[in-house]
Amino acid sequence: MGDGVMAVEEDVRREATFGSLPVLRGERVWNFTDFTWVNVGLAIATWAFLVGGSTAALVGFQKGLAAMIIGNAIGVAIMLLASVVSSQRYGVEQYTLLRSAFGFGGVALLVFTVVLFTEMGWSALLGVMFGRAATQVSNQVLGTDFGPNALLVTVLSLVAIAIAWVILAKGPLTMRFLNRVVAPGLALLTVGMIVLVLSRTSWQELLAAPALNPFSDDGLNFALAVEFNLGVGLSWWPVMGSLARLTDRPRSALWPGYIGLFGATIVAQVVGMAAALTLGDSDPTVWMVPLGGEWLGVVALLFIAFANLTSLTSIVYSTCLALRQAGGNLLAKVRWEWLTAGFFVLPALVSFWPGLLYDQFLVFVTWSGAFLAAICGTVIADYFVLRRQRLDLRGLYAHGAASPYHFTGGFNLAGLLSTGLGAVAYVALYNPQTLATQPAFEVLTASVPAVVVAALAHLLLTAVLNRRRGGYASGRRERGAVIVHDRGN
């Protein structure tokens, strides 16, 4: 018994240490204001302007605005329920809590497939954005003529990755300091861009502007735009739980998440969409100089390039925590600096082909959304319906059969199968690769059905496969035995 308790305490201690900077479980790092700026900094990065431009390729301004509001409102709400609520309440890493839904091995399977490649993709995109923004600055200031896929873009992408790695090595407090500087500046910059856009074109002209490159009829294009923005909202799931656990109370986690990842995102996306429709190009690294003029545009590009570093560090921080938790003793022994460096290997390789993901942004986001929507559906059903927000913390760290979350050899087949069925439902309604859709897609989208199918499948499969395992019965009948850790309200 004593050895088991010591093992649990060692796992908790290991989870709470990041690099050379320990952050004890339950210790306050971010208050409401801090976490709001963190989320604003995440939201108003170059990708938000790129999302707006990509939306403009599908629909005009009015339908684009509606698509962004609908898609982000639903996507962010689902994402927050599936990540932030439980992590903040228990003060435990998101991927540790996921053991209750997928089992120890199941979490590792998801982390080393869906999560790892999704976040590596986003990291590569941010690095390339940094490189393209910086080369545009060079073209304007020094008179060079570097193209969007020039070797210098790759070199500068590698520079961005190196800087992000240095920031990560110093831990979350350094990230907090940077966001306090970057996020307010990004907010001011975004407001300035709105003024510049409206000074170039009238409101009536903007409303009447057609889509840049629509795929099909208006109804399908609008549905694609909504689905794309749903995917953007869901794309925050891999990182938000681990960040939210560092907040001091529930309202410091949930509402700043919605303020930043919905409110600030919409503002930045509207700027990107309006600029794309006005200037005829969806790439923010291209239209910023024409929009702001030579010097103001250059300053904006420099600031945006720097802001991408804060987003990059937040993404990699949460993902590497997930890798450490899912990797067990093997990765727990790897120094934080080496673990984060290893994560950057694939994004660094992708930067040698700058257009690989950047030019296929919509496809990348929607493929990611197919799996993230299904995961969110499973997690929401498990935590809110089956477990009623009650988890056995000791069981999350106990090893092997000693944990109620061991399931079948460490894998919760019900959770994994339900996630797979949700993803299949998504692709059946909308194939991101071929853009083939079913008639129901224009009404239901693909992400919402994926969430619903995964949730219902998990409820049904749990009743069939986990009647006497997974801690579901004990959670309902013996609530006094369930350890609830709540850090305040």
Secondary structure, DSSP 4 states (H G I P E B T S, - for coil): -HHHHHHHHHHHHHHTEETTEE--TT---B-HHHHHHHHHHHHSSHHHHHHHHHHHHHS-HHHHHHHHHHHHHHHHHHHHHHHHHHHHHHT--HHHHTHHHHHHHHHHHHIIIIIHHHHHHHHHHHHHHHHHHHHHHHHHHT-----TT-HHHHHHHHHHHHHHHHHHHT-HHHHHHHHHHHHHHHHHHHHHHHHHHHHHS-HHHHHHPPPSS--S-HHHHHHHHHHHHHHHHHTTHHHHHHHHTTBSSTHHHHHHHHIIIIIIHHHHHHHHHHHHHHHS---HHHHHHHHH-HHHHHHHHHHHHHHHHHHHHHHHHHHHHHHHHHTHHHHHTS-HHHHHHHHTHHHHHHTTSTHHHHTTHHHHHHHHHHHHHHHHHHHHIIIIIISTT---HHHHH--GGGSTT-TBTTB-HHHHHHHHHHHHHHHHHB-TTT--B-TTHHHH-SHHHHHHHHHHHHHHHHHHH-SSSTTHHHHHH-GGGS-------
